[in-house]
Amino acid sequence: MKTTSGNLASALKIEPGITAIVGSGGKSTLLKTLGLELMRAGGRVLLCTTTHMFPVAGVPWDGSSRRLDAAPWKPGTLHAPGCTCEACAGLVRGSICQAGVLDPETGKLSAPAEPLDQLAQRFDYVLAEADGSKRLPLKAHAAWEPVIPAATANVVWVVGASGLGKPVAKVVHRPELFCERCGCEPTDAATPERVAMVLNAELQMLNLDNARIMLNQVDTLSDPTMADRFETALDRPIVATSLQG
């Protein structure tokens, strides 16, 4: 197990192209953390989603001072007359922005109007949050998720350690699917072994054997050995960290 408090892009072996971030327990924080790391290393970075997400605080949506709830940008047109933002003028190295269509009722962004494989031709890194988890630390995926673009180069699967050892019904998004895949009851504990069993089953179903696994929130573990138990049961290397945000 590799434990790190920084340089996650290196620890997770993020390569140029599209990176899909899936799972639960820190996807949005990881999205921003990776984006800033890659930007500081000189990369041209775009943050977005393939489903829905709240805008990433502190990251420009269109490079201007316009309010985020202004009319969404359409490919081939300027955000505003004379706009010189990254999307309109071409992103300079060491820069970051986010794209997507804003729903003024929910305050969430949906997928960008331009296909991600086309955006990947203009950016070094396109980081996309690819599913939701209702802010719970653990989840089981339904048949229609995660939404991973065909041209994806990297998949990072996030697992929230704060849910380990707690009742499935309280810490898992879609607990019925979780229980089905590991043979437990909603009142049973989400042990590291059960979480690993569900994750391995989903990795196999989705043909994502090369996904990088990140155990987040390890600072919340009352029993630090749970991280090692999770990696042993998973039978593949993980990156352990505690992202703040």
Order of alpha helices (4+ residues) and beta strands (2+ residues): beta-alpha-beta-alpha-beta-beta-alpha-beta-beta-beta-alpha-beta-beta-beta-alpha-beta-alpha-alpha-beta-alpha-beta
